[in-house]
Amino acid sequence: MSLSDCIKCYDTPCECGWEYRGWTVERLDGYVKMLNNVIMFKKLHPDQEFSMFMSDGETEADKKLMEYLRRN
C-alpha cells in the first residue's frame, strides 16, 4: 500500500488492484489470508465497537481483533 492515493482508483489503500501488481504471489496470499481473518472475526463478533481513528485510542474490540489476528 502507498502513503497516498492510488493513481488509478484514487483510494487509500488501493481498491482497484493496481498498486499490488508488483507484489509477489506469496505476499498477495498473505494479504488475502489476513483479510479473510478480519472478515471471520467480524462475522464471529458482529457487535464489536472499533475505534475510528488512531487518536481515539484502542477499544477492547481493537485489542481482541489483534489477538485474533496474531493467533491466526
One Martini backbone bead per residue (centre of mass of N, CA, C, O) as a GRO file, in nm:
protein
   72
    1MET     BB    1   0.101   0.033   0.015
    2SER     BB    2   0.042   0.360   0.017
    3LEU     BB    3   0.057   0.707   0.124
    4SER     BB    4  -0.130   0.740  -0.121
    5ASP     BB    5  -0.309   0.763  -0.376
    6CYS     BB    6  -0.417   0.599  -0.626
    7ILE     BB    7  -0.377   0.651  -0.976
    8LYS     BB    8  -0.654   0.487  -1.054
    9CYS     BB    9  -0.871   0.511  -0.783
   10TYR     BB   10  -0.794   0.711  -0.531
   11ASP     BB   11  -0.727   0.507  -0.306
   12THR     BB   12  -0.687   0.451   0.062
   13PRO     BB   13  -0.640   0.194  -0.021
   14CYS     BB   14  -0.621   0.015  -0.278
   15GLU     BB   15  -0.912  -0.124  -0.486
   16CYS     BB   16  -0.816  -0.213  -0.795
   17GLY     BB   17  -0.488  -0.340  -0.785
   18TRP     BB   18  -0.246  -0.176  -0.900
   19GLU     BB   19  -0.050  -0.168  -0.634
   20TYR     BB   20  -0.013  -0.509  -0.658
   21ARG     BB   21   0.155  -0.589  -0.920
   22GLY     BB   22   0.452  -0.627  -0.759
   23TRP     BB   23   0.367  -0.850  -0.600
   24THR     BB   24   0.388  -1.134  -0.467
   25VAL     BB   25   0.218  -1.417  -0.424
   26GLU     BB   26   0.286  -1.450  -0.124
   27ARG     BB   27   0.195  -1.169  -0.035
   28LEU     BB   28  -0.094  -1.190  -0.139
   29ASP     BB   29  -0.174  -1.437   0.028
   30GLY     BB   30  -0.129  -1.297   0.303
   31TYR     BB   31  -0.339  -1.072   0.260
   32VAL     BB   32  -0.583  -1.255   0.220
   33LYS     BB   33  -0.566  -1.395   0.491
   34MET     BB   34  -0.600  -1.145   0.666
   35LEU     BB   35  -0.877  -1.058   0.554
   36ASN     BB   36  -1.023  -1.323   0.626
   37ASN     BB   37  -0.977  -1.289   0.933
   38VAL     BB   38  -1.136  -1.030   0.965
   39ILE     BB   39  -1.402  -1.139   0.863
   40MET     BB   40  -1.435  -1.365   1.071
   41PHE     BB   41  -1.435  -1.189   1.321
   42LYS     BB   42  -1.685  -1.015   1.237
   43LYS     BB   43  -1.878  -1.261   1.228
   44LEU     BB   44  -1.827  -1.355   1.531
   45HIS     BB   45  -1.827  -1.013   1.605
   46PRO     BB   46  -2.069  -0.792   1.516
   47ASP     BB   47  -2.075  -0.585   1.796
   48GLN     BB   48  -1.822  -0.441   1.767
   49GLU     BB   49  -1.618  -0.161   1.887
   50PHE     BB   50  -1.434   0.048   1.698
   51SER     BB   51  -1.207   0.247   1.618
   52MET     BB   52  -1.161   0.522   1.390
   53PHE     BB   53  -0.897   0.644   1.517
   54MET     BB   54  -0.584   0.669   1.639
   55SER     BB   55  -0.669   0.899   1.857
   56ASP     BB   56  -0.890   0.721   2.025
   57GLY     BB   57  -0.796   0.460   2.090
   58GLU     BB   58  -0.825   0.156   2.223
   59THR     BB   59  -1.032  -0.097   2.211
   60GLU     BB   60  -1.135  -0.403   2.294
   61ALA     BB   61  -1.181  -0.486   1.998
   62ASP     BB   62  -0.904  -0.420   1.893
   63LYS     BB   63  -0.754  -0.622   2.076
   64LYS     BB   64  -0.906  -0.880   1.986
   65LEU     BB   65  -0.829  -0.868   1.691
   66MET     BB   66  -0.519  -0.884   1.728
   67GLU     BB   67  -0.520  -1.154   1.873
   68TYR     BB   68  -0.654  -1.312   1.644
   69LEU     BB   69  -0.439  -1.250   1.423
   70ARG     BB   70  -0.194  -1.376   1.574
   71ARG     BB   71  -0.323  -1.674   1.579
   72ASN     BB   72  -0.389  -1.671   1.246
   0.00000   0.00000   0.00000
